[in-house]
Amino acid sequence: MVGYVATEGPLHRAHPLTVLTFGATIAILAFVLRGPWGPVAVFAVALGAAFTERVPGVLKPAAVLALPFWIFLLVIHGLLRSDVATAVTLGARISAILVGFLVVLSAVPPSRLVEALVAKRVPFSAAFLLAATLQAVPRLRERAAAVLEAQRCRGLALRGSVIHRVRAIVPLTVPLVLGALGEVDERALALEARGAGAGRRTPLDPPRDGTMDHLVRWCCAALIVVAIVVRVA
């Protein structure tokens, strides 16, 4: 589950910039705080955010991505160097960043993010590029599922020997890649027809940026500054 999930939670109700600030704070503190307990605490906060936002499904892809790093770190630092603390520190940092990033993806709709950035006088091209990047994986998954169903209807068999399965990859990847490239041209033409690069745009329904959002962002910034000062000192 990668992408926006329509649930209820503090981050879902917050301003998109507040959600991005939360994700950036998780990533920065994971590296600034001393290990192993600092990164472990940040990882615990990221896990708490996943359950608070009611998106525990993001933990599965995070675990799949983080597991190879954990194995590699435990072998190199734990078994060969007898330094389990370093392995836990690095593993907790990677896990915290992955979970925090996926929680941010699940809490911010790309269209709402574009409206928020445009309202803050961010160039529309930069806002659209950021939103399109966050939306790339979910759109590729949807397109891959559609290609898979279409090829199955045409008689493509995905079971059998390893060689047979490898051969079946080509009928799946070629339409996926060509469709993604064609979508890029379609989006470029649609944006050009709507005057995306012509002057400053006015958001029709920008998200409300309240006092609490400002307070949370300033608190995150202050927390980062304090953590950096303490680490340097």
N, C-alpha and C positions, 0 to 999 in steps of 0.2 A: 504494500500500500504506500505509494509514493505520490504526493500531490495533495491538493486541497481536499479536506474532509469536512462536510457540513455537520458540525456538532456544536455544542454549547460549552464555552469555557472562557476564562479571563482573557486569554490571548485572542480568541476568536472575536471577542467584543472590543478589543483594544484597537488603537490606530495601527495601520500597517507598519509605520516607522517604529512604533514601540515594539512590535514583534521582531523586526529586524534588529533593533538594538538589543533585545533579549538574546537572540542568537549570536550576535557579535560578542556580547558579554560572556556567554558560555565559552565560546572559542578562545577568547583572550585569557580569561581566568584559568582555563584548563592548562595553559602554558605558563602563566605567570606564577600561580601558586606552587609552593614547594610540594614535592611528592614524598611519600605516596598519598598522604591523607588529603592534601589539597585537591588534586585531580579527582580522587575518589568522591570527595564531597560535591564537586561540580557535576560529576557523573550522576550522583544521587539526585541532585536538583533537576537535571535533565530528565531523569526517569520520572520524578514526581510531576514535572510539567506534562509528560506524555499521558500519565493517568489523569491528571487534573483536566486536561483538554479532551479527555475521552477518546484518545487516538492510540490505544495500546498496540494497534496493528503496525505502527511504525517501528516497533521494537524488533520485529522479525527481519526486515531487510537490514536494519542496523546490526543485528547479531550475525547475519550471514556475511556482511562486509567486515565486521570487526573480528570474527573468529579466526581467520587466517593470521591476522596480526598478533592476536593473543598467543596462538600456537608458536609462531616464529619467535616472539619475545620470550616466552617461557623456556623454549629450547636454548636460545642464545644466552639469555641473561640468567635464567633460573637453573638450568642444568649444567651449562658449560662454565658459567662464571660465578655461580652460586650467589646471584644478586637478584633475589625475587622482588625486592623493593623497586628496583629500576624497571623490571618487567611490568609490575603492577602500575607504576607511574605512567609509563608510556601507553600501556593498554587502556588505562582509564582516560587518558587525554584523548586518544582516538575515539573511544566509545562515546565520551561526552560530546565531542564535536559532531559525530554522526547522528546521535539522538537529537541533539539540539537543532541541527540543520533540518532533519526530517520533521520535527515538531513545527518549525517555522514554515516549512512547505505545507504542512497540513492545516495551518491556522490562517493563512493569507490567500484569498482568491487573487489570481493574477490581475483581473480587471480592476479590482479594488486597489491593488498596489499601484497600478498605473495612474488611477485617479488621484491617489494620495501624493504621488511624486510630482505629478503635473501641478497640483495645487500648491506644492512647495517650490514652484518655479524651476523644477528640474526639467531639462530639455526632453521633449517627448521621445526622441530617438533613444536616449539613454534609458528612459523609463520602460519603453517597449522592449529594448534589448534585455533588460533585467527580467522583466516578466516573461518574455519568450524563453529565456534560459531556464527559469524555474518551471516552466510548463513543458519543456522539451521531453522529459522522461515520461510523464503521463500520456502525452499525445503519441509518442512512439509505441507505448504499450497498447493503446487503443488501436492504432493502425496495425500493429503486429497481430493482435487478436483477430481483426477483420481479415487480414491476409491469410491467417491460419484457417479460419472458417471457410473462406473462399476456396482455398486449395484442397481442403478436405471434401468440399462439395464436388470438386473436379476429380476426385479419386485418389488424392495423395495419401499414402499410408505412412504413418510415422512410427510404426512398430516394426520389430524385426531385428536383424543383426546390426552391429555397430556401423558397418559399411553402408547398409541401407539407410540408416538414420543420417549419416553424414551426407549422403547424396540428396536427402530430402531438405537439407539446409539451403541449397541453391534456390529451389523454387520459392522459398520463404524470404530469403534475404534480398534477392534481386527486386521483387515488387516493393518491398519495404523501403529500400534505399531510393529507388526511382520515385516512389510516391512522396518520400520526404523531400527530395530535391524539387519535385513539381510543386509541392506545397510552398516552398520558399518563394518560387516565382509568383505564385498566386497571391501570397501575402504581400510581396513587394508591390505588385500591381494594385492591389486593393488599398494599400496605404498611400500610394502615389495618387490614386484617384480621389482619395479623401483629403488630400492636402496635408499629409502627416508632417512634411518638412517645411511647410509654409508658415513661418511666423510662430508666435506664441499661442498655445491652445488654452481654452477656458474649460475646466472640468464642469460637467453638468451636475454631478452629485458627489462632491468630494466627501470622504469620511470625516466625521467630526473629531477634531483634535482637541480634547478637553484638558482641564487642569491636571487630572490624574495621569493622563498620558505624558504630559510634560514632566510631572514629578517623577514618574517611573524612569523616564529616560535620563533625567539629571541624576537620579540615584544610581543608575547603572554606570554612568560616566564617572561619578564620584567613587564608586566601588572599584572601578578599574584603576583610577589614579592612585587610590590608597593601596591597592594590592601591588602596583608597580613600585611605589615609594617604599613599602615595607620590604619588598624583595630586594631592591637595590640597597637599602640600608642594612 
